Amino acid sequence: MIVGIVCEYNPFHLGHLHQIQRIRWELGEDTPIVCAMSGNFVQRGEPALFDKSIRAEAAALCGADLVVELPVTAALSSAEGFAAGGVNLLSRLCDTLCFGTENGEKKQLTETAQALLDDRFPLLLRQALDTGISFPAARAEALQAMGMDDGLLRQPNDILAVEYCKAVLTQNASMEIFPIHRPGSYHADTLDVDAPSATAIRQRILAGEPWEAAVPAPAVPLFTGAAKHTLSAGERAVLGKLRTMSEEEFASLPYGSEGLWRKLMHASRQGNSLEDIFTAVKSKRYTRTRLQRMVMCAFLGISDEAMKSPLPYVRVLAFSDRGRALLGSVREDRFFVNAGAPMDHPYQALENRCGDLYGLCCTEGTEAPGREQRRRVSYLRG
């Protein structure tokens, strides 16, 4: 049995360690674990706090056998796209998918996923959306109209858990699901060492307050003193891109349907800050997270067409001896390639651009370009 985890590890903390330990406790100490981790930009439409190589090495030091990069086009997707990209990637290596959930069990999660795939759901969803409510509210209303409980679509981990189940079903992936209860609050601002949230840890790191108790000991030295990256640090660079984009470029952005791209364009040409832009465009219909993903795609030059393109290949960021052996069994298809290896594919230009622009989001001053070409795999021997 080979277990896959879709993750961000922004940053890796004790809750993530507990998941890895639970897998090994339930399935055996020799169970290989493969992590598909977001790279330098994460699903909320922000730069990851620490560089992906540092986060991948932390995961490997704490028990992951293989860490591969979830391509940025999947990492910056909605929950549905994020889950689909992760399942597509991990199904090539793994027969089990493990994820956290606040309230759901396997049967409940699968039934909710099946309801979302029911032929009746799209029409009911559209009818609810036409009333002007947000997508989450419309989705709940559509499920209720089908006689389903929307209770598993109210918490962030539950929402992702259902999307993982949907992806396994729609892709006909040969994967068992292995849900694990995730205690605590995903977005909690207060640090709870027993059930830490990455949000609280990031806030403490950026504020210069103690955070080490919520992070596994092997990862602490990696994060201590590492360069930090935030959206606010890169704000001028992002604004510079938005202010120089053409109408055609705005129209080609992901998530810009129903005229949202035009609203973003007008706000970008009037707002003095990113907060001004988000405030001007945000509404019940359009969540802040959707807008941030849209803006980040604009900054990185990711069009709707690129977002929908199949994953061309996946970068290997870190592995143990066991992970290296696992990779050896699938190397012939050339889907998994080492970090830094040149690839004759247009996606490499996007990878390099993302790496260069990530350096403009550093809180300690801009970083030199060319990092992607110099990147190497972290190999943890023994």
Secondary structure, 3 states (H helix, E strand, C coil): CCEEEEECCCCCCHHHHHHHHHHHHHHCCCCCEEEEEECCEECCCEECCCCHHHHHHHHHHCCCCEEEEECHHHHCCCHHHHHHHHHHHHCCCCCEEEEEECCCCHHHHHHHHHHHCCCCHHHHHHHHHCCCCCHHHHHHHHHHHCCCCCHHHCCHHHHHHHHHHHHHHHCCCCCEEEEEECCCCCCCCCCCCCCCCHHHHHHHHHHCCCCHHHCCHHHHHHHCCCCCECCCCCHHHHHHHHHCCCHHHHHCCCCCHHHHHHHHHHHHCCCCCHHHHHHHHCCCCCCHHHHHHHHHHHHHCCCHHHHCCCCCCEEEEEEEHHHHHHHHCCHHHCCEEECCCCCCCCHHHHHHHHHHHHHHHECCCCCCCCHHHHCCCEEECC
